[in-house]
Amino acid sequence: MVFSSPIFLFLFLPLIFLAERLCPGLRQKNTVLALGSLIFYSFGQLWALPLFLLSVTVNYLAGLLLSRDRGVRNRRILTVAVLLNVATLAVFKYTEAIVTGLGFPSTGIVLPIGISFYTFQGMSYVIDVYRDRSHAAHSFGKLLLYLAFFPQLIAGPIVKYHDISAQIDQRRTTPARTEEGLCRFLLGLGKKLLIADAVGLVADTAFLEGVGHTPLAWLGALCYSLQIYYDFSGYSDMAIGMGAMFGFTFAENFLHPYAARSIRDFWRRWHISLSSWFREYLYIPLGGSRRGQARAALNRFLVFLCTGLWHGANWTFLVWGLGHGLLSSLEGRFRAPLERLQAKAPGRILYRGFTLLCVMLLFVVFRAESLSAAWAMLRSLFIPGLTAAGTAALARVFHPVMAGILVLALIFSQEWKLPPLPPLLRRAGSLVLLALCILSMSTGGFHPFLYFQF
């Protein structure tokens, strides 16, 4: 069950919203949300529910033990808890790739949905409790709701327990806040169904038939960069919007990343909850930038290596992560001349274009099935060529409607300083978005969110 499916939009979400509203007290509301979230997860993968509940239990018990005292014993408890989380993630995420890569038969292991997200939230919880005992959850139900809350269970954003624990205990819902959340949800739904799914069809065609055809390859690279942004930021908008409908406030996960002026600026805007997690729980503990430029560069490489590995057991993800690590380290090394370059408008425009080009080329590697496929696609971008199959595919997928969607996608991906819409206009726009989304669902196929696979 995904947010853009009819069963979620017209059955699950209205029912759980109504049930939560009818509850007289906060404890009952939290119970409804926790049970509803478990039903939501079970609908996607019932077999993975015991694993999820085991993860919640392990982190809950570790938190209780860590909250009792300090010292060597606590460091051991923390180490065991973190290793159990990492081992669970590694077994399900990397075993199949390692086994088949060594030439052995497939293990048949299936990746549980959302495991990368709820595992990272579990680790952040036990680490925070180790650092400050006051962050411990003394109620299993409270930690369960934190880890299971359905708006952010499957694909984030990654939420820290101490940022949301007070909201679990005390929150208010108002008509204005509910309306704001609903509008944000519909904005994300529109991003997903009207833009991401549309440009995604072009990207899929280009990566399948664009090798050797330069125009189709460039169009595919552009469309995939837009698809992954609108797909994932659309999901985050829906999660943030639903959180607001139930009285929760989640931090932003995307801040117009394609308006970034550098690679480091891109990562301050892209998947903010993940980059913040790695910064707080890996980069800073490794020493950050406090031990000189060489050590800072090494730390960045390690962080981006882990970022790539977090996405899956494929060499393409590893190269994608290391590519960003290299570019980020080079920016740190040549910070002064780059700042001089960007002091004037021509330099800023030039480097911003370079940044977007690097991001797009690395997304080509990220999207490819293998390194050889990525290399073939990159060669198609820079070695001019045409093929009959590519020309036919280009004519099939790139038509006036698609060109219009592409132009709108490029415009909306930028950072514009616009005044807030009047309430009446915002409501009308949300209703139009809903109508267009319903029309899209009735005429299109099923397109799951890209980050469900991670």
DRENDRENKE-349631 format. One record per residue (C-alpha): residue number from 0; residue in three letters; x, y, z. Coordinates in nm, 2 decimals. Layout:
! DRENDRENKE-349631
{site NUM, "ALA", {X, Y, Z}}
...
This chain:
! DRENDRENKE-349631
{site 0, "MET", {0.00, 0.00, 0.00}}
{site 1, "VAL", {0.16, 0.32, -0.11}}
{site 2, "PHE", {0.04, 0.68, -0.06}}
{site 3, "SER", {-0.05, 0.72, -0.42}}
{site 4, "SER", {-0.27, 0.41, -0.44}}
{site 5, "PRO", {-0.65, 0.44, -0.43}}
{site 6, "ILE", {-0.69, 0.20, -0.14}}
{site 7, "PHE", {-0.47, 0.43, 0.07}}
{site 8, "LEU", {-0.62, 0.76, -0.04}}
{site 9, "PHE", {-0.98, 0.66, -0.03}}
{site 10, "LEU", {-0.99, 0.39, 0.24}}
{site 11, "PHE", {-0.70, 0.37, 0.48}}
{site 12, "LEU", {-0.61, 0.74, 0.53}}
{site 13, "PRO", {-0.98, 0.85, 0.58}}
{site 14, "LEU", {-1.05, 0.57, 0.82}}
{site 15, "ILE", {-0.74, 0.61, 1.04}}
{site 16, "PHE", {-0.79, 0.99, 1.03}}
{site 17, "LEU", {-1.15, 0.96, 1.15}}
{site 18, "ALA", {-1.06, 0.70, 1.41}}
{site 19, "GLU", {-0.79, 0.92, 1.55}}
{site 20, "ARG", {-1.02, 1.22, 1.56}}
{site 21, "LEU", {-1.29, 1.02, 1.75}}
{site 22, "CYS", {-1.05, 0.91, 2.03}}
{site 23, "PRO", {-1.11, 1.11, 2.35}}
{site 24, "GLY", {-0.76, 1.13, 2.48}}
{site 25, "LEU", {-0.40, 1.14, 2.35}}
{site 26, "ARG", {-0.32, 0.79, 2.48}}
{site 27, "GLN", {-0.60, 0.64, 2.27}}
{site 28, "LYS", {-0.50, 0.85, 1.97}}
{site 29, "ASN", {-0.15, 0.72, 2.00}}
{site 30, "THR", {-0.28, 0.36, 2.02}}
{site 31, "VAL", {-0.49, 0.40, 1.71}}
{site 32, "LEU", {-0.19, 0.55, 1.52}}
{site 33, "ALA", {0.04, 0.27, 1.63}}
{site 34, "LEU", {-0.20, -0.01, 1.54}}
{site 35, "GLY", {-0.29, 0.16, 1.22}}
{site 36, "SER", {0.08, 0.19, 1.13}}
{site 37, "LEU", {0.13, -0.18, 1.19}}
{site 38, "ILE", {-0.17, -0.26, 0.97}}
{site 39, "PHE", {-0.02, -0.03, 0.70}}
{site 40, "TYR", {0.31, -0.21, 0.72}}
{site 41, "SER", {0.15, -0.56, 0.72}}
{site 42, "PHE", {-0.04, -0.47, 0.41}}
{site 43, "GLY", {0.29, -0.44, 0.22}}
{site 44, "GLN", {0.48, -0.73, 0.38}}
{site 45, "LEU", {0.31, -0.92, 0.65}}
{site 46, "TRP", {0.60, -1.16, 0.67}}
{site 47, "ALA", {0.84, -0.87, 0.77}}
{site 48, "LEU", {0.62, -0.75, 1.06}}
{site 49, "PRO", {0.79, -0.99, 1.32}}
{site 50, "LEU", {1.13, -0.86, 1.21}}
{site 51, "PHE", {1.02, -0.50, 1.25}}
{site 52, "LEU", {0.87, -0.57, 1.60}}
{site 53, "LEU", {1.19, -0.75, 1.70}}
{site 54, "SER", {1.39, -0.44, 1.60}}
{site 55, "VAL", {1.16, -0.22, 1.81}}
{site 56, "THR", {1.20, -0.46, 2.11}}
{site 57, "VAL", {1.58, -0.48, 2.08}}
{site 58, "ASN", {1.61, -0.10, 2.07}}
{site 59, "TYR", {1.36, -0.05, 2.35}}
{site 60, "LEU", {1.54, -0.29, 2.58}}
{site 61, "ALA", {1.88, -0.14, 2.49}}
{site 62, "GLY", {1.74, 0.20, 2.57}}
{site 63, "LEU", {1.62, 0.09, 2.91}}
{site 64, "LEU", {1.95, -0.06, 3.00}}
{site 65, "LEU", {2.14, 0.24, 2.87}}
{site 66, "SER", {1.93, 0.47, 3.08}}
{site 67, "ARG", {2.02, 0.31, 3.41}}
{site 68, "ASP", {2.38, 0.39, 3.45}}
{site 69, "ARG", {2.70, 0.50, 3.27}}
{site 70, "GLY", {3.04, 0.35, 3.22}}
{site 71, "VAL", {3.21, 0.06, 3.04}}
{site 72, "ARG", {2.90, -0.16, 3.07}}
{site 73, "ASN", {2.69, 0.10, 2.88}}
{site 74, "ARG", {2.95, 0.12, 2.61}}
{site 75, "ARG", {2.92, -0.25, 2.56}}
{site 76, "ILE", {2.54, -0.23, 2.55}}
{site 77, "LEU", {2.56, 0.04, 2.29}}
{site 78, "THR", {2.80, -0.16, 2.08}}
{site 79, "VAL", {2.58, -0.47, 2.09}}
{site 80, "ALA", {2.27, -0.27, 2.00}}
{site 81, "VAL", {2.44, -0.09, 1.71}}
{site 82, "LEU", {2.59, -0.41, 1.58}}
{site 83, "LEU", {2.26, -0.59, 1.60}}
{site 84, "ASN", {2.10, -0.31, 1.39}}
{site 85, "VAL", {2.38, -0.30, 1.14}}
{site 86, "ALA", {2.39, -0.68, 1.11}}
{site 87, "THR", {2.01, -0.69, 1.05}}
{site 88, "LEU", {2.05, -0.43, 0.78}}
{site 89, "ALA", {2.35, -0.60, 0.63}}
{site 90, "VAL", {2.20, -0.95, 0.62}}
{site 91, "PHE", {1.89, -0.84, 0.43}}
{site 92, "LYS", {2.05, -0.58, 0.21}}
{site 93, "TYR", {2.38, -0.74, 0.11}}
{site 94, "THR", {2.37, -1.12, 0.15}}
{site 95, "GLU", {2.19, -1.18, -0.18}}
{site 96, "ALA", {2.44, -0.97, -0.38}}
{site 97, "ILE", {2.74, -1.12, -0.21}}
{site 98, "VAL", {2.62, -1.48, -0.26}}
{site 99, "THR", {2.52, -1.44, -0.62}}
{site 100, "GLY", {2.84, -1.23, -0.69}}
{site 101, "LEU", {3.05, -1.53, -0.57}}
{site 102, "GLY", {2.87, -1.76, -0.81}}
{site 103, "PHE", {2.64, -1.94, -0.56}}
{site 104, "PRO", {2.27, -1.99, -0.61}}
{site 105, "SER", {2.03, -1.72, -0.50}}
{site 106, "THR", {1.94, -1.72, -0.14}}
{site 107, "GLY", {1.59, -1.59, -0.20}}
{site 108, "ILE", {1.63, -1.32, 0.07}}
{site 109, "VAL", {1.38, -1.04, 0.01}}
{site 110, "LEU", {1.46, -0.69, 0.13}}
{site 111, "PRO", {1.20, -0.58, 0.39}}
{site 112, "ILE", {1.04, -0.25, 0.30}}
{site 113, "GLY", {1.16, 0.04, 0.51}}
{site 114, "ILE", {1.44, -0.15, 0.68}}
{site 115, "SER", {1.70, 0.12, 0.59}}
{site 116, "PHE", {1.49, 0.39, 0.75}}
{site 117, "TYR", {1.36, 0.23, 1.07}}
{site 118, "THR", {1.71, 0.07, 1.13}}
{site 119, "PHE", {1.87, 0.41, 1.12}}
{site 120, "GLN", {1.61, 0.56, 1.35}}
{site 121, "GLY", {1.66, 0.27, 1.59}}
{site 122, "MET", {2.04, 0.33, 1.59}}
{site 123, "SER", {2.00, 0.71, 1.64}}
{site 124, "TYR", {1.77, 0.63, 1.94}}
{site 125, "VAL", {2.01, 0.41, 2.13}}
{site 126, "ILE", {2.30, 0.64, 2.05}}
{site 127, "ASP", {2.11, 0.94, 2.18}}
{site 128, "VAL", {2.01, 0.75, 2.50}}
{site 129, "TYR", {2.38, 0.66, 2.55}}
{site 130, "ARG", {2.47, 1.03, 2.52}}
{site 131, "ASP", {2.18, 1.15, 2.74}}
{site 132, "ARG", {1.97, 0.92, 2.95}}
{site 133, "SER", {1.68, 1.16, 2.95}}
{site 134, "HIS", {1.61, 1.07, 2.59}}
{site 135, "ALA", {1.51, 0.71, 2.69}}
{site 136, "ALA", {1.16, 0.59, 2.62}}
{site 137, "HIS", {1.02, 0.42, 2.92}}
{site 138, "SER", {0.70, 0.32, 2.74}}
{site 139, "PHE", {0.72, 0.05, 2.47}}
{site 140, "GLY", {0.41, 0.19, 2.30}}
{site 141, "LYS", {0.58, 0.53, 2.27}}
{site 142, "LEU", {0.89, 0.39, 2.10}}
{site 143, "LEU", {0.67, 0.17, 1.88}}
{site 144, "LEU", {0.48, 0.47, 1.76}}
{site 145, "TYR", {0.80, 0.66, 1.69}}
{site 146, "LEU", {0.94, 0.38, 1.48}}
{site 147, "ALA", {0.62, 0.26, 1.32}}
{site 148, "PHE", {0.44, 0.59, 1.24}}
{site 149, "PHE", {0.32, 0.52, 0.89}}
{site 150, "PRO", {0.38, 0.86, 0.72}}
{site 151, "GLN", {0.76, 0.81, 0.76}}
{site 152, "LEU", {0.79, 0.44, 0.82}}
{site 153, "ILE", {0.86, 0.33, 0.46}}
{site 154, "ALA", {1.08, 0.60, 0.31}}
{site 155, "GLY", {1.15, 0.86, 0.57}}
{site 156, "PRO", {1.23, 1.13, 0.65}}
{site 157, "ILE", {1.46, 0.98, 0.92}}
{site 158, "VAL", {1.33, 1.13, 1.24}}
{site 159, "LYS", {1.52, 1.14, 1.57}}
{site 160, "TYR", {1.34, 1.03, 1.88}}
{site 161, "HIS", {1.42, 1.33, 2.09}}
{site 162, "ASP", {1.28, 1.55, 1.82}}
{site 163, "ILE", {0.94, 1.38, 1.83}}
{site 164, "SER", {0.90, 1.24, 2.18}}
{site 165, "ALA", {0.74, 1.56, 2.32}}
{site 166, "GLN", {0.49, 1.56, 2.03}}
{site 167, "ILE", {0.39, 1.20, 2.11}}
{site 168, "ASP", {0.31, 1.31, 2.47}}
{site 169, "GLN", {0.16, 1.65, 2.39}}
{site 170, "ARG", {0.03, 1.79, 2.06}}
{site 171, "ARG", {-0.27, 1.98, 1.93}}
{site 172, "THR", {-0.46, 1.95, 1.61}}
{site 173, "THR", {-0.65, 2.25, 1.47}}
{site 174, "PRO", {-0.86, 2.29, 1.15}}
{site 175, "ALA", {-0.60, 2.53, 1.01}}
{site 176, "ARG", {-0.31, 2.29, 1.08}}
{site 177, "THR", {-0.51, 2.00, 0.93}}
{site 178, "GLU", {-0.58, 2.20, 0.62}}
{site 179, "GLU", {-0.22, 2.30, 0.59}}
{site 180, "GLY", {-0.12, 1.93, 0.62}}
{site 181, "LEU", {-0.37, 1.82, 0.36}}
{site 182, "CYS", {-0.26, 2.08, 0.11}}
{site 183, "ARG", {0.10, 1.97, 0.16}}
{site 184, "PHE", {0.00, 1.61, 0.11}}
{site 185, "LEU", {-0.18, 1.69, -0.21}}
{site 186, "LEU", {0.13, 1.89, -0.33}}
{site 187, "GLY", {0.34, 1.58, -0.28}}
{site 188, "LEU", {0.08, 1.36, -0.45}}
{site 189, "GLY", {0.09, 1.59, -0.75}}
{site 190, "LYS", {0.47, 1.58, -0.76}}
{site 191, "LYS", {0.46, 1.20, -0.77}}
{site 192, "LEU", {0.17, 1.13, -1.01}}
{site 193, "LEU", {0.18, 1.43, -1.24}}
{site 194, "ILE", {0.56, 1.49, -1.28}}
{site 195, "ALA", {0.77, 1.20, -1.14}}
{site 196, "ASP", {0.57, 0.92, -1.30}}
{site 197, "ALA", {0.55, 1.11, -1.63}}
{site 198, "VAL", {0.92, 1.19, -1.67}}
{site 199, "GLY", {1.00, 0.84, -1.53}}
{site 200, "LEU", {0.85, 0.68, -1.84}}
{site 201, "VAL", {1.09, 0.88, -2.05}}
{site 202, "ALA", {1.39, 0.79, -1.82}}
{site 203, "ASP", {1.30, 0.42, -1.83}}
{site 204, "THR", {1.28, 0.43, -2.21}}
{site 205, "ALA", {1.61, 0.62, -2.24}}
{site 206, "PHE", {1.81, 0.38, -2.01}}
{site 207, "LEU", {1.66, 0.09, -2.21}}
{site 208, "GLU", {1.70, 0.21, -2.56}}
{site 209, "GLY", {1.92, 0.52, -2.54}}
{site 210, "VAL", {2.27, 0.36, -2.56}}
{site 211, "GLY", {2.43, 0.49, -2.87}}
{site 212, "HIS", {2.17, 0.77, -2.92}}
{site 213, "THR", {2.31, 1.09, -2.78}}
{site 214, "PRO", {1.99, 1.31, -2.77}}
{site 215, "LEU", {1.78, 1.03, -2.60}}
{site 216, "ALA", {2.06, 0.96, -2.36}}
{site 217, "TRP", {2.07, 1.33, -2.25}}
{site 218, "LEU", {1.70, 1.34, -2.22}}
{site 219, "GLY", {1.70, 1.02, -2.01}}
{site 220, "ALA", {1.97, 1.16, -1.78}}
{site 221, "LEU", {1.77, 1.48, -1.73}}
{site 222, "CYS", {1.44, 1.30, -1.68}}
{site 223, "TYR", {1.58, 1.06, -1.43}}
{site 224, "SER", {1.73, 1.34, -1.23}}
{site 225, "LEU", {1.39, 1.51, -1.22}}
{site 226, "GLN", {1.21, 1.18, -1.15}}
{site 227, "ILE", {1.41, 1.09, -0.85}}
{site 228, "TYR", {1.38, 1.44, -0.71}}
{site 229, "TYR", {1.00, 1.47, -0.76}}
{site 230, "ASP", {0.94, 1.11, -0.65}}
{site 231, "PHE", {1.13, 1.13, -0.33}}
{site 232, "SER", {1.05, 1.50, -0.24}}
{site 233, "GLY", {0.69, 1.42, -0.32}}
{site 234, "TYR", {0.69, 1.13, -0.08}}
{site 235, "SER", {0.85, 1.36, 0.18}}
{site 236, "ASP", {0.59, 1.63, 0.13}}
{site 237, "MET", {0.31, 1.37, 0.18}}
{site 238, "ALA", {0.48, 1.24, 0.50}}
{site 239, "ILE", {0.52, 1.59, 0.64}}
{site 240, "GLY", {0.16, 1.68, 0.54}}
{site 241, "MET", {0.01, 1.37, 0.70}}
{site 242, "GLY", {0.23, 1.43, 1.01}}
{site 243, "ALA", {0.07, 1.78, 1.03}}
{site 244, "MET", {-0.28, 1.63, 0.99}}
{site 245, "PHE", {-0.22, 1.42, 1.31}}
{site 246, "GLY", {-0.05, 1.71, 1.50}}
{site 247, "PHE", {0.32, 1.62, 1.43}}
{site 248, "THR", {0.59, 1.84, 1.29}}
{site 249, "PHE", {0.86, 1.68, 1.08}}
{site 250, "ALA", {1.17, 1.87, 0.95}}
{site 251, "GLU", {1.20, 1.94, 0.58}}
{site 252, "ASN", {1.38, 1.68, 0.38}}
{site 253, "PHE", {1.44, 1.87, 0.06}}
{site 254, "LEU", {1.51, 2.24, 0.00}}
{site 255, "HIS", {1.53, 2.28, -0.38}}
{site 256, "PRO", {1.85, 2.08, -0.43}}
{site 257, "TYR", {1.87, 2.17, -0.80}}
{site 258, "ALA", {1.92, 2.53, -0.69}}
{site 259, "ALA", {2.24, 2.43, -0.52}}
{site 260, "ARG", {2.56, 2.64, -0.59}}
{site 261, "SER", {2.80, 2.36, -0.50}}
{site 262, "ILE", {2.81, 1.99, -0.42}}
{site 263, "ARG", {2.83, 2.06, -0.05}}
{site 264, "ASP", {2.53, 2.29, -0.09}}
{site 265, "PHE", {2.35, 2.02, -0.28}}
{site 266, "TRP", {2.39, 1.79, 0.02}}
{site 267, "ARG", {2.26, 2.06, 0.25}}
{site 268, "ARG", {1.94, 2.05, 0.04}}
{site 269, "TRP", {1.91, 1.69, -0.07}}
{site 270, "HIS", {1.77, 1.41, 0.16}}
{site 271, "ILE", {1.85, 1.63, 0.45}}
{site 272, "SER", {1.75, 1.37, 0.71}}
{site 273, "LEU", {2.00, 1.12, 0.58}}
{site 274, "SER", {2.29, 1.36, 0.53}}
{site 275, "SER", {2.22, 1.50, 0.88}}
{site 276, "TRP", {2.22, 1.15, 1.03}}
{site 277, "PHE", {2.56, 1.07, 0.88}}
{site 278, "ARG", {2.70, 1.40, 0.99}}
{site 279, "GLU", {2.58, 1.36, 1.35}}
{site 280, "TYR", {2.64, 0.99, 1.40}}
{site 281, "LEU", {2.95, 0.93, 1.17}}
{site 282, "TYR", {3.12, 1.24, 1.04}}
{site 283, "ILE", {3.15, 1.43, 1.37}}
{site 284, "PRO", {3.24, 1.12, 1.58}}
{site 285, "LEU", {3.52, 1.05, 1.33}}
{site 286, "GLY", {3.66, 1.39, 1.40}}
{site 287, "GLY", {3.48, 1.60, 1.14}}
{site 288, "SER", {3.70, 1.88, 1.01}}
{site 289, "ARG", {3.87, 1.93, 1.34}}
{site 290, "ARG", {4.19, 1.73, 1.26}}
{site 291, "GLY", {4.31, 1.90, 0.94}}
{site 292, "GLN", {4.22, 1.90, 0.58}}
{site 293, "ALA", {4.35, 1.55, 0.50}}
{site 294, "ARG", {4.15, 1.39, 0.79}}
{site 295, "ALA", {3.84, 1.59, 0.69}}
{site 296, "ALA", {3.87, 1.46, 0.33}}
{site 297, "LEU", {3.91, 1.11, 0.45}}
{site 298, "ASN", {3.60, 1.15, 0.68}}
{site 299, "ARG", {3.40, 1.28, 0.39}}
{site 300, "PHE", {3.50, 0.98, 0.18}}
{site 301, "LEU", {3.39, 0.74, 0.45}}
{site 302, "VAL", {3.06, 0.92, 0.50}}
{site 303, "PHE", {2.98, 0.92, 0.13}}
{site 304, "LEU", {3.10, 0.56, 0.10}}
{site 305, "CYS", {2.85, 0.46, 0.36}}
{site 306, "THR", {2.58, 0.68, 0.19}}
{site 307, "GLY", {2.63, 0.48, -0.12}}
{site 308, "LEU", {2.63, 0.15, 0.06}}
{site 309, "TRP", {2.31, 0.25, 0.25}}
{site 310, "HIS", {2.13, 0.26, -0.09}}
{site 311, "GLY", {2.22, -0.10, -0.17}}
{site 312, "ALA", {2.47, -0.37, -0.26}}
{site 313, "ASN", {2.55, -0.25, -0.61}}
{site 314, "TRP", {2.88, -0.11, -0.74}}
{site 315, "THR", {2.68, 0.18, -0.90}}
{site 316, "PHE", {2.57, 0.30, -0.56}}
{site 317, "LEU", {2.93, 0.28, -0.43}}
{site 318, "VAL", {3.07, 0.48, -0.73}}
{site 319, "TRP", {2.79, 0.73, -0.69}}
{site 320, "GLY", {2.87, 0.78, -0.32}}
{site 321, "LEU", {3.25, 0.80, -0.38}}
{site 322, "GLY", {3.19, 1.05, -0.67}}
{site 323, "HIS", {3.01, 1.28, -0.44}}
{site 324, "GLY", {3.28, 1.22, -0.17}}
{site 325, "LEU", {3.55, 1.32, -0.42}}
{site 326, "LEU", {3.38, 1.63, -0.54}}
{site 327, "SER", {3.30, 1.74, -0.18}}
{site 328, "SER", {3.66, 1.68, -0.07}}
{site 329, "LEU", {3.79, 1.88, -0.37}}
{site 330, "GLU", {3.56, 2.17, -0.28}}
{site 331, "GLY", {3.69, 2.17, 0.07}}
{site 332, "ARG", {4.05, 2.16, -0.06}}
{site 333, "PHE", {4.01, 2.44, -0.31}}
{site 334, "ARG", {3.76, 2.64, -0.10}}
{site 335, "ALA", {3.93, 2.98, -0.13}}
{site 336, "PRO", {3.97, 2.99, -0.51}}
{site 337, "LEU", {3.61, 2.86, -0.56}}
{site 338, "GLU", {3.48, 3.14, -0.33}}
{site 339, "ARG", {3.67, 3.39, -0.55}}
{site 340, "LEU", {3.52, 3.23, -0.86}}
{site 341, "GLN", {3.17, 3.26, -0.72}}
{site 342, "ALA", {3.22, 3.62, -0.60}}
{site 343, "LYS", {3.07, 3.75, -0.93}}
{site 344, "ALA", {2.77, 3.64, -1.13}}
{site 345, "PRO", {2.94, 3.47, -1.42}}
{site 346, "GLY", {3.15, 3.25, -1.19}}
{site 347, "ARG", {2.84, 3.17, -0.98}}
{site 348, "ILE", {2.64, 3.07, -1.29}}
{site 349, "LEU", {2.94, 2.87, -1.43}}
{site 350, "TYR", {2.99, 2.67, -1.11}}
{site 351, "ARG", {2.62, 2.62, -1.05}}
{site 352, "GLY", {2.60, 2.47, -1.40}}
{site 353, "PHE", {2.90, 2.25, -1.32}}
{site 354, "THR", {2.74, 2.13, -1.00}}
{site 355, "LEU", {2.41, 2.03, -1.17}}
{site 356, "LEU", {2.60, 1.85, -1.45}}
{site 357, "CYS", {2.80, 1.65, -1.19}}
{site 358, "VAL", {2.48, 1.57, -1.00}}
{site 359, "MET", {2.31, 1.45, -1.32}}
{site 360, "LEU", {2.60, 1.24, -1.44}}
{site 361, "LEU", {2.63, 1.07, -1.10}}
{site 362, "PHE", {2.26, 1.00, -1.11}}
{site 363, "VAL", {2.32, 0.82, -1.44}}
{site 364, "VAL", {2.56, 0.59, -1.26}}
{site 365, "PHE", {2.31, 0.56, -0.97}}
{site 366, "ARG", {2.02, 0.46, -1.21}}
{site 367, "ALA", {2.22, 0.21, -1.42}}
{site 368, "GLU", {2.19, -0.16, -1.36}}
{site 369, "SER", {2.57, -0.21, -1.36}}
{site 370, "LEU", {2.89, -0.02, -1.40}}
{site 371, "SER", {2.92, -0.14, -1.76}}
{site 372, "ALA", {2.57, -0.01, -1.83}}
{site 373, "ALA", {2.66, 0.32, -1.66}}
{site 374, "TRP", {2.97, 0.35, -1.87}}
{site 375, "ALA", {2.78, 0.28, -2.19}}
{site 376, "MET", {2.52, 0.55, -2.10}}
{site 377, "LEU", {2.79, 0.80, -2.02}}
{site 378, "ARG", {2.97, 0.73, -2.35}}
{site 379, "SER", {2.64, 0.79, -2.53}}
{site 380, "LEU", {2.62, 1.13, -2.36}}
{site 381, "PHE", {2.96, 1.25, -2.48}}
{site 382, "ILE", {3.03, 1.05, -2.80}}
{site 383, "PRO", {2.78, 1.17, -3.06}}
{site 384, "GLY", {2.57, 0.90, -3.21}}
{site 385, "LEU", {2.22, 0.80, -3.34}}
{site 386, "THR", {2.05, 0.47, -3.37}}
{site 387, "ALA", {1.73, 0.38, -3.55}}
{site 388, "ALA", {1.58, 0.23, -3.23}}
{site 389, "GLY", {1.68, 0.53, -3.03}}
{site 390, "THR", {1.53, 0.77, -3.28}}
{site 391, "ALA", {1.20, 0.57, -3.28}}
{site 392, "ALA", {1.20, 0.57, -2.90}}
{site 393, "LEU", {1.26, 0.94, -2.88}}
{site 394, "ALA", {0.97, 1.01, -3.12}}
{site 395, "ARG", {0.75, 0.78, -2.91}}
{site 396, "VAL", {0.81, 0.94, -2.57}}
{site 397, "PHE", {0.90, 1.30, -2.64}}
{site 398, "HIS", {0.58, 1.48, -2.76}}
{site 399, "PRO", {0.44, 1.83, -2.69}}
{site 400, "VAL", {0.26, 1.72, -2.36}}
{site 401, "MET", {0.58, 1.57, -2.23}}
{site 402, "ALA", {0.78, 1.87, -2.33}}
{site 403, "GLY", {0.54, 2.09, -2.13}}
{site 404, "ILE", {0.57, 1.86, -1.83}}
{site 405, "LEU", {0.95, 1.88, -1.86}}
{site 406, "VAL", {0.95, 2.26, -1.87}}
{site 407, "LEU", {0.72, 2.28, -1.57}}
{site 408, "ALA", {0.93, 2.03, -1.38}}
{site 409, "LEU", {1.24, 2.24, -1.45}}
{site 410, "ILE", {1.07, 2.56, -1.34}}
{site 411, "PHE", {0.93, 2.41, -1.02}}
{site 412, "SER", {1.26, 2.25, -0.92}}
{site 413, "GLN", {1.42, 2.60, -0.87}}
{site 414, "GLU", {1.40, 2.82, -0.57}}
{site 415, "TRP", {1.16, 3.10, -0.62}}
{site 416, "LYS", {1.08, 3.37, -0.35}}
{site 417, "LEU", {0.71, 3.40, -0.39}}
{site 418, "PRO", {0.45, 3.54, -0.15}}
{site 419, "PRO", {0.22, 3.28, 0.02}}
{site 420, "LEU", {-0.10, 3.20, -0.17}}
{site 421, "PRO", {-0.43, 3.34, -0.03}}
{site 422, "PRO", {-0.62, 3.07, 0.15}}
{site 423, "LEU", {-0.90, 3.05, -0.11}}
{site 424, "LEU", {-0.65, 3.02, -0.40}}
{site 425, "ARG", {-0.46, 2.75, -0.21}}
{site 426, "ARG", {-0.77, 2.55, -0.15}}
{site 427, "ALA", {-0.87, 2.58, -0.51}}
{site 428, "GLY", {-0.53, 2.48, -0.63}}
{site 429, "SER", {-0.53, 2.17, -0.40}}
{site 430, "LEU", {-0.87, 2.07, -0.53}}
{site 431, "VAL", {-0.74, 2.10, -0.89}}
{site 432, "LEU", {-0.44, 1.89, -0.80}}
{site 433, "LEU", {-0.66, 1.62, -0.64}}
{site 434, "ALA", {-0.88, 1.61, -0.95}}
{site 435, "LEU", {-0.57, 1.58, -1.18}}
{site 436, "CYS", {-0.42, 1.31, -0.96}}
{site 437, "ILE", {-0.75, 1.11, -0.96}}
{site 438, "LEU", {-0.75, 1.14, -1.34}}
{site 439, "SER", {-0.39, 1.02, -1.36}}
{site 440, "MET", {-0.46, 0.72, -1.13}}
{site 441, "SER", {-0.76, 0.62, -1.35}}
{site 442, "THR", {-0.56, 0.63, -1.68}}
{site 443, "GLY", {-0.21, 0.53, -1.57}}
{site 444, "GLY", {-0.04, 0.23, -1.43}}
{site 445, "PHE", {0.11, 0.16, -1.09}}
{site 446, "HIS", {0.44, 0.33, -1.02}}
{site 447, "PRO", {0.58, 0.25, -0.67}}
{site 448, "PHE", {0.80, 0.51, -0.50}}
{site 449, "LEU", {1.17, 0.48, -0.60}}
{site 450, "TYR", {1.30, 0.48, -0.25}}
{site 451, "PHE", {1.08, 0.18, -0.15}}
{site 452, "GLN", {1.36, -0.03, -0.29}}
{site 453, "PHE", {1.61, 0.11, -0.04}}
